[in-house]
Amino acid sequence: MNNTALPTLEIPDLTRPRDDTAVSLLRDWPAEELLRANLTVLREKNEKLAECIAGIEVPSSYRMVVAQDGSVTFRRIEDNGRKQWLSFTSMPLVTAEANLKRTDIGSGNIAMNGIGSGAYALAILGAMSPYQGLIVFEREALNLNLVFRLRDFTSTLRSGQLVLLCGDDMDALLADFYSANPGYNSIDKAVSWTWLSDQENQRFSQQVGGALEGVLHRVMAEVDTMFARQQQRDKQTPLSDTCKSFVLSESGACPSLRAINCTNVYAPADITVSRDVLSGLAGLGAQTDQQVLNRPDIVSHYAQLKRLNENEPDLIILVDKLRRDVTTLLPESAVCATFVQDGPPSMVEEPFNPNARMGPHDFIFYPRDELREQLIEAKLPAERLAYLAPAVNEEIYRPVE
């Protein structure tokens, strides 16, 4: 997904007469249906929080109203008679669109200080890639109840892209979440609210960073444990056993081969190439496992190492990357096959030492002859290079051994 493309927010025509439209809109607004739908999905992820939100009775001081941009929102009447808009904006959709334009979505997970009116959160979620997560820290469950009556979060809650953490103790909230969901990457940045001061926004960002320190310490301890288990298996798996899995049977199949892909999580295009390669291997009878970046809880180093431990692959498919470029956690007992699309200089950085970035039995496929010369000039050993046609027409090419 192109993170620079902004989702289209449906902002009503503000030039039309609003009185009759507002009455009709409020009368027909499916507030209770939205609340039930959101809670139903949230119960699958966090039953305790869902029951807390469901048990809240909205105070009589809150009124559902039509905002100045024609969207439905809430307004609270304070004791002194003043009226306060939800999330301090009388134009939630317009504000959300303006905020999104100044927001750097990036490629990692994002923290948000409160759900606001829900419009800004939905705008961010619409611009994020599916492997990114938006983690919202909300102190008041009432705000979640209100917003659940205004917006449909069901798809993002179900996918795990939207995470709601409710309470005052950020350290405990984040620790409990990552303990139960270690497959999420850590938070890269925090979005700011325009109604808060720079100091308040900065303080929230610092709180998130401080809470993450303890979380990452515990996650890395578990990663170390899994890595030690993998290294033990590497010692017990001789190269001859790995090579046997590559041998075709008399029928031209390799049913004992276990192959997976492992890509840079921020390069979804690599998924397509490696997926096609795995599909070809599956056609030869190999056991394959495809990495699909459609959920944020399967892209961290922790999740990848767990996957490697469970699959115990013989062959790992890489695209335009060598073993050490992707992660240092790949098993030494597996052979890495890199499929080069562009070649140098995209894969080569100076100073270049292929032995430090490749395993002793890894190899590289190139689709064009000119790439071979470039790779050799980049000090890649010629014996590690092999030509593979970029597309296979079964009428022209025979099965490649």
C-alpha positions in Angstrom: 0.0 0.0 0.0 1.2 3.5 -0.8 1.4 5.2 2.6 1.3 8.7 0.9 -2.1 8.1 -0.5 -4.8 9.6 1.8 -8.1 7.8 2.2 -11.1 9.7 1.0 -13.3 11.0 3.8 -16.9 11.4 3.0 -17.6 15.0 4.1 -21.2 16.1 3.4 -22.0 19.2 1.3 -22.1 22.0 3.8 -24.0 24.3 1.5 -27.2 22.3 1.8 -29.9 23.2 4.3 -29.1 21.2 7.4 -32.1 21.3 9.7 -34.3 18.6 8.1 -31.2 16.6 7.1 -29.8 16.7 10.7 -33.1 15.5 12.2 -33.3 12.6 9.7 -29.7 11.7 10.1 -29.9 11.5 13.9 -33.2 9.6 13.8 -31.8 7.0 11.4 -28.3 6.8 12.9 -27.5 3.1 13.8 -25.7 4.0 17.1 -26.8 0.8 19.0 -26.0 -1.4 16.0 -22.5 0.1 15.6 -21.9 -0.4 19.4 -23.0 -4.0 19.3 -21.0 -4.8 16.2 -17.8 -3.2 17.6 -18.2 -4.9 21.0 -18.8 -8.3 19.4 -15.5 -8.2 17.6 -13.7 -6.7 20.6 -14.8 -9.6 22.8 -12.8 -11.9 20.6 -9.6 -9.8 21.4 -10.2 -8.4 24.8 -13.4 -9.7 26.5 -12.7 -7.8 29.8 -12.5 -4.4 28.0 -15.5 -5.2 25.9 -17.6 -5.9 29.0 -16.4 -2.8 30.7 -17.4 -0.6 27.7 -20.8 -2.4 27.4 -21.6 -1.8 31.0 -21.2 2.0 30.8 -24.3 4.1 30.7 -23.8 7.3 28.8 -24.5 10.3 31.1 -27.5 12.5 30.3 -25.1 15.5 29.8 -24.0 13.9 26.5 -26.1 14.6 23.4 -25.7 13.0 20.0 -25.7 15.8 17.5 -24.8 16.7 13.9 -21.4 18.4 13.6 -20.8 21.4 11.5 -19.3 19.2 8.7 -22.5 17.1 8.6 -21.1 14.1 10.5 -22.6 12.6 13.7 -20.8 13.2 16.9 -21.4 13.9 20.6 -21.5 17.2 22.5 -21.4 17.5 26.3 -23.3 20.2 28.3 -21.1 21.2 31.2 -22.4 22.3 34.6 -21.9 26.0 33.7 -24.0 25.5 30.5 -21.1 25.5 28.1 -21.2 23.0 25.3 -18.1 20.9 24.6 -17.6 19.0 21.4 -16.3 15.4 21.5 -12.5 15.6 21.0 -12.7 19.4 20.9 -13.8 19.7 17.3 -17.1 20.7 15.7 -15.9 19.3 12.4 -14.5 15.7 13.1 -14.1 14.6 9.5 -12.5 17.8 8.3 -10.2 17.9 11.3 -9.2 14.2 10.7 -8.4 14.9 7.1 -6.3 17.9 8.0 -4.5 16.0 10.7 -3.7 13.1 8.4 -2.1 15.4 5.9 0.5 16.4 8.5 1.0 12.9 9.8 4.0 10.8 8.8 2.5 7.3 8.7 5.9 5.6 8.3 6.2 1.9 8.2 6.0 0.8 11.8 3.4 0.7 14.6 1.9 4.0 15.9 0.7 5.0 19.4 -2.2 7.3 19.9 -3.1 9.3 23.0 -6.8 8.7 23.2 -9.4 7.7 20.6 -10.7 11.3 20.1 -13.9 11.2 18.0 -12.6 8.1 16.2 -12.4 9.9 12.8 -8.6 10.5 13.0 -8.0 7.0 14.1 -10.0 5.6 11.1 -8.1 8.0 8.7 -4.8 6.7 10.0 -5.9 3.1 9.8 -7.0 3.7 6.2 -3.6 5.0 5.2 -1.5 2.3 7.0 -0.3 -0.9 5.5 -2.0 -4.0 6.8 1.1 -5.1 8.7 1.1 -1.9 10.8 -0.8 -1.5 14.0 -2.4 1.6 15.7 -2.2 1.2 19.5 -4.6 3.6 21.2 -4.2 4.4 24.9 -7.5 5.6 26.3 -8.0 6.5 29.9 -11.8 6.7 29.9 -13.8 3.7 28.8 -16.8 6.1 28.3 -14.9 7.7 25.3 -14.7 4.2 23.7 -18.4 3.7 24.3 -19.2 7.0 22.6 -16.9 6.4 19.6 -18.2 2.8 19.2 -21.6 4.4 18.5 -20.1 6.7 15.8 -17.6 4.6 13.8 -17.3 1.0 12.5 -14.0 -0.4 13.7 -15.0 -4.1 13.2 -12.5 -4.9 10.4 -9.5 -3.3 12.0 -10.3 -4.7 15.4 -10.7 -8.2 13.9 -7.4 -8.0 11.9 -5.5 -6.7 15.0 -4.6 -3.5 13.2 -6.4 -1.5 15.9 -5.4 -2.2 19.5 -7.3 -0.5 22.3 -5.7 -0.3 25.7 -7.8 1.4 28.4 -6.5 2.6 31.8 -4.1 4.9 33.5 -1.0 2.7 34.0 0.6 2.7 30.6 3.5 0.5 31.7 1.2 -2.3 32.9 -1.1 -2.0 29.8 1.8 -2.3 27.4 3.5 -5.0 29.3 0.3 -7.1 29.5 -0.4 -6.5 25.8 3.0 -7.6 24.5 3.1 -10.5 26.9 -0.1 -11.8 25.3 0.8 -10.6 21.7 4.6 -10.8 21.3 4.2 -11.0 17.5 3.7 -7.3 17.2 6.6 -5.0 16.4 7.5 -2.3 18.9 6.0 1.2 18.5 7.9 3.5 16.2 6.2 6.8 16.8 3.3 8.6 18.5 0.8 10.9 16.8 0.0 14.2 18.4 -3.2 16.0 19.0 -3.6 19.7 17.9 -5.6 20.5 21.1 -2.6 19.4 23.3 0.5 21.5 23.8 3.8 20.4 22.3 5.0 19.6 25.8 1.9 17.3 26.4 2.4 15.5 23.1 6.1 15.1 23.8 5.4 13.8 27.3 3.1 11.1 25.9 5.8 10.1 23.4 8.3 9.8 26.2 5.9 7.7 28.3 5.4 5.3 25.4 9.2 5.0 25.0 9.8 4.4 28.7 7.0 1.8 28.8 8.6 0.0 25.8 12.0 -0.4 27.5 10.8 -3.0 29.9 8.6 -4.7 27.3 11.4 -5.1 24.8 13.7 -6.5 27.5 11.3 -9.3 28.2 10.5 -10.0 24.6 14.2 -10.2 23.7 14.8 -12.6 26.6 12.2 -14.9 24.9 13.8 -14.4 21.5 17.2 -15.4 23.0 15.6 -18.6 24.4 14.1 -19.5 21.0 17.3 -18.7 19.2 19.3 -20.9 21.5 16.9 -23.7 20.7 17.4 -23.1 17.0 21.2 -23.1 17.3 21.0 -26.4 19.1 19.0 -27.9 16.2 21.6 -26.4 13.8 24.4 -28.4 15.6 22.4 -31.6 15.3 21.5 -31.3 11.6 24.3 -32.3 9.3 24.5 -30.7 5.9 24.0 -34.1 4.3 20.5 -34.3 5.8 19.6 -30.8 4.5 20.9 -31.7 1.0 18.8 -34.9 0.9 15.7 -32.8 0.9 16.7 -31.2 -2.4 16.8 -34.4 -4.3 14.0 -35.1 -6.8 12.3 -38.4 -6.7 11.8 -40.5 -9.8 8.5 -38.8 -10.4 10.2 -35.4 -10.4 9.0 -34.3 -7.0 10.7 -33.3 -3.8 8.2 -34.1 -1.0 10.8 -34.0 1.8 11.8 -30.4 1.1 10.5 -27.9 3.6 10.7 -24.3 2.2 9.5 -21.0 3.5 10.0 -17.3 2.5 11.4 -14.7 4.8 11.3 -11.1 3.6 11.9 -7.6 4.7 8.6 -6.8 6.5 8.5 -3.3 5.0 8.8 -4.6 1.4 5.5 -6.1 0.4 6.6 -6.4 -3.2 9.1 -9.1 -2.2 6.2 -11.2 -0.9 4.8 -11.5 -4.4 8.1 -12.8 -5.9 8.8 -15.3 -3.0 5.2 -16.4 -3.0 5.4 -17.4 -6.7 8.7 -19.3 -6.0 7.0 -21.2 -3.2 4.0 -22.0 -5.4 6.4 -23.5 -7.9 8.1 -25.6 -5.2 4.7 -26.6 -3.8 3.9 -27.9 -7.4 6.9 -30.2 -7.0 5.4 -31.5 -3.8 7.5 -29.5 -1.3 6.1 -28.5 2.1 5.8 -24.8 2.0 4.8 -22.0 4.4 4.2 -18.5 3.0 4.7 -15.4 4.9 1.8 -13.1 4.3 1.9 -9.5 5.6 -1.8 -9.0 6.3 -1.7 -8.8 10.1 0.5 -6.7 12.4 0.9 -9.6 14.9 3.0 -11.8 12.6 5.8 -9.5 11.4 8.2 -9.1 14.4 11.5 -10.8 14.9 9.8 -12.8 17.6 7.0 -14.0 15.3 9.5 -14.9 12.6 11.8 -16.8 14.9 8.8 -18.7 16.2 7.8 -19.5 12.6 11.3 -20.8 11.9 11.3 -23.0 14.9 8.0 -24.5 14.1 8.7 -25.1 10.4 12.4 -26.2 10.6 13.0 -25.2 7.0 15.6 -26.7 4.6 15.3 -23.8 2.2 14.5 -20.1 2.8 13.5 -17.9 -0.1 14.9 -14.4 -0.1 14.4 -11.5 -2.6 17.2 -9.0 -3.3 18.6 -9.6 0.1 21.2 -11.9 1.6 20.8 -13.9 4.8 22.2 -11.3 7.2 20.4 -8.4 5.4 17.0 -9.8 6.5 17.8 -11.0 10.0 20.6 -12.5 12.0 18.1 -15.1 13.3 17.9 -17.4 10.2 19.0 -21.0 10.9 22.4 -22.0 9.7 21.1 -25.5 8.9 18.8 -24.1 6.2 20.0 -23.0 2.8 19.0 -19.5 1.6 18.2 -18.9 -2.0 18.2 -15.2 -3.0 16.2 -14.2 -6.1 17.8 -11.1 -7.6 15.5 -8.8 -9.5 17.7 -5.6 -9.7 21.1 -6.7 -8.7 23.9 -4.3 -7.7 23.9 -1.6 -6.4 20.6 -2.3 -4.6 22.0 -5.5 -2.9 25.6 -4.4 -2.5 26.9 -1.9 -0.1 30.5 -0.9 0.4 32.6 -2.4 1.8 31.0 -5.7 0.6 31.9 -9.0 2.2 29.6 -11.8 0.9 30.9 -14.4 3.3 29.8 -12.2 6.2 26.3 -11.9 4.8 25.8 -15.4 3.3 25.8 -18.8 4.8 28.4 -21.3 3.5 25.8 -23.1 1.3 23.6 -20.2 0.3 23.2 -19.3 -3.4 21.8 -16.7 -5.8 19.5 -16.9 -8.8 19.7 -14.2 -11.5 17.2 -13.7 -14.3 19.4 -11.9 -16.8 22.9 -12.6 -18.0 24.1 -9.0 -17.5 23.4 -9.4 -13.8 25.9 -12.2 -13.5 28.7 -9.9 -14.5 27.6 -7.2 -12.1 27.3 -9.7 -9.2 30.8 -11.1 -9.9 32.2 -7.6 -10.0 30.6 -7.1 -6.6 32.7 -10.0 -5.3 30.0 -12.6 -5.2 31.5 -16.0 -5.8 30.7 -17.3 -9.3 30.0 -20.8 -7.9 27.2 -19.3 -5.9 25.4 -17.9 -8.9 22.9 -19.7 -11.1 20.6 -18.6 -14.0 16.9 -19.0 -13.6 14.4 -17.9 -16.2 12.1 -15.1 -14.9 9.1 -17.0 -16.2 8.6 -20.6 -17.1 6.7 -21.7 -20.2 6.2 -25.4 -19.9 6.2 -25.8 -23.6 9.7 -24.3 -23.8 11.4 -25.1 -20.5 11.6 -28.4 -18.8 11.5 -28.8 -15.0 14.5 -27.3 -13.4 16.4 -29.7 -11.2 
